[in-house]
Amino acid sequence: MVFVLTVDQIDSRRHPDRIPELAGAPWADRARLPFTRTAGDEAQAVFDEARDALRCAVELALTGRWHCGIGQGPARLPAGSRDSRAGRGPAFLRARTAVEQAKADPSHVGFQGAPADAVPAGRAPAGPDPAAAVQAQLRLIVRVRARQRETTRQAYDLALAGLTQAEAAARLGITQQAVSERLDTALYRPLEAVMGHAVELAAALDAREGPEPPASDPPTHAAPTDGSRP
């Protein structure tokens, strides 16, 4: 099981090609297969871990430059290649659906996972549709964080990077108390609790959904419906 992250550049007709920038995106270095252009202004990467895929999608969505769709599920990946375009299977199809859903939401994030009835009994997370819950939580995180002031976001980002409040204070040239206040204003702890729950739900969905598709399946990525570049 993998997590496919498909991204589509927002308003690409009015901005330069940003796909080369994806290699340096936060969490992109955790990908099993790196971001590769699929068609037009779209690219995709493949992750093994829910946390890495969800974190990468949130950070890209927060730039306001990308629609981000995550597809969870089985996939057959190219042997001996780092090019995800040869990948196939439900995870790729779900990422396609998710990125189209992302285009219709102000958060620019979508998530598609295994249907609740596809997860073995006793292993499905509570709730009628865990994948919808993951999507709702990701959208909540992006919408709240997008409203943060720059100074608040700086403190949040340093905390995410693992710095202590004392280290963040030294980096920002402010007191440790000021860092604490900025993190409180940013709702850092509540939002990170929500992210942790989203990761747990997504990882639970990734449990024994079914076998990988046969090797004869055709590639399941598709050209974006609104891409402006060939």
N, C-alpha and C positions, 0 to 999 in steps of 0.2 A: 504494500500500500504506500502511496505517496501523496504529496500535496503539490499540485500544479498551480503556479501563479501566472496568470495571463494578465498583461497590462497593455493598455491602449492609450496613446498620448492624447491629452485633451487639447482641443482647438489647434490641431497640428498644422492647419493651413496658414495660421498666423504666426507660428513659432518655428524655430529651427528644429531639426531632427535631434531628439534627446535620447534616443535609444543607446548611443554609445556611453551615456552617463550612468546607465543602469549597473554597470560592472562595479561602480563605487558606491552603490546605494547601501544604506544600513541593512545589515543581515544578509545581503546578497552573497557574501563570501561563504555562507553556510549552505548554499545550494548544492545539491548532488549534481545537477546539470545547470550550468550558468545561463543567464538570460541570453536568448538567441532571437534575432528578428525572425518572425514567422511570415508576416506580410504587411505591407503598408507601414503604419506607425504602431504596430503591435509586436510584442515580444513575449516570451514565456521562459520560465525557469522551473525546475523540479526540485522539491525539497523532501527529505526523509522525515523531518520532524515538524509537528504541528506548530510548535512555538516559533521556529525560524520563519515559516511561511507566513504566519499571522503577523508577526512583528514586522517583517519586510513589507507586507501589504499596507499596514497601518502607516508606516513611515513614508511610503511612497504616496499614499493618498493624502497625507498631510501637506505635501508640497503643492497640492492643487494642480499638478501637471499630469496625473495619471488616473485613469479608471483601472481598478484592480479587482480581479476575480480569482478566487481560490477554488479549485476543484479537488476534492478528496476522493480517494478510491484506488482500485487496482489499476495497474498500468504495465504495459510491456515497454521497456526502455531499450534504446539501441545499444547493442553489445559493443564494447570497445570504442564508443564514440561519446563526445561531449555535446553533441547536437541533439537537442530535445525535439527537433522537427520530425524525427523518425519515430517518436513515441506514439503510442496508441492506447486506447482503453477508456474506461469510464471516467477516470480522473481528468483526462484531457477534455472530454465532452462536457463534464460538469464545470470546468474552468471557463469554457466558452459560454455556457449559460450564465455563469456568475458574473463575467465581465459585462455582458449585456445588461444584467440587472443593475450592476454598478453604475451604468450610464444614466439610469433613471432615478438615482438617489443622490441627494446633496453630499453624502459622505464619500461618494465615488468608490465604495467597497461592496463586494458581493461574495457570498460563500455558498457553495453547493456541496453536499456530502451524501453519504448513503442514506436512502430512505429509512425511516424508523423500522419498517418491517423487513429490511435487509440485514439488520444487525441481529446476531444470534440472541435468543431469549436469555435473559439474565445478564447480558452485557451491555444492553442499550441504556444510555443515560435516561434519567427521569424526564418526562415531558413528552408531548405528542410529536414534536418535530425538533430533535436536537440540532440539526443543521440550521434551521431557521433561528434557533436561539443563538448559535454562534454568530450568524450574520447580524442579528440585532445587537449583540454585545459589541461587535467590531464597529458597527455604525455609531453606536453610542459613544464609544471611546473617541473616534475620529471627530464627531460633531463637538464634543466637549473640548477636546484638546485644540481644535482649530480656533476656538474662541479665546484661547489664552494669550495674554500679552507676551511680547518678545522676552522680557525679563523673566517672566514666570516660566516660559517654555525653556529658557536656558537652564534654569535650575532643574526642571523636569528631565531634560536630556542628560544632564550630568549625573543625576541620580540613576537613570536608566543605564548609563555607562558603568555604574558600579562605584562611583566616587562617594566617599563619606560626606556628610554635611560640612565637616571641617575642610576637607579637600575642595569641595565645591565653593566654599566661601573664599578660600585662597585663590582659586581660579577666577572667580568673579569679582574679587576685590571688595567683598562685603562681609558683614559679620555672619557667624554661624546661625544666630537667631534670625537674621534676615532670610537666610536660605530656608530655614524651617518654615517661616511665614509664607514664603513663596510656594513651597511645596504644599502647604495647607491650602493656599488659594487655588493652586492647580488641581486640587483633589487627587494628589498623587497616589495616596494609599488606596482610596476607594476605586480609582480607575485601574490600578494595577491588580486589585483583587478581581475586578471584572475581567481583565485580560487573562488572569490565571484561570478563571472559571471557563472562559472561552477555549483556552488551550486544552484544558481537561476534557471538555465536551468533544472537541475536534479529535483529540487523541483516542477517546473512547469509540468514536465513530470508525476509527481506523483499525478496529479489531476484527479480524477474520470475516470480512464482508463476503469474500468468495475468491475463487481462483482468478489468476490473471487471464486476460483474453488470449485466444490462440494467436500464434504468430502470423497467421494469414489475414488478420484484421487489417483494414486500411488505416493509414494515419488519421487521427481524429482531430487534429487542429484544422481550423478553417480560416479563410481570409476574413478580415473584419468587414462588417457591413458598411462602415462609413470611412474606411481608410482613404487617405488622399495621396499616398505614395504607392507606386506599383510594387 
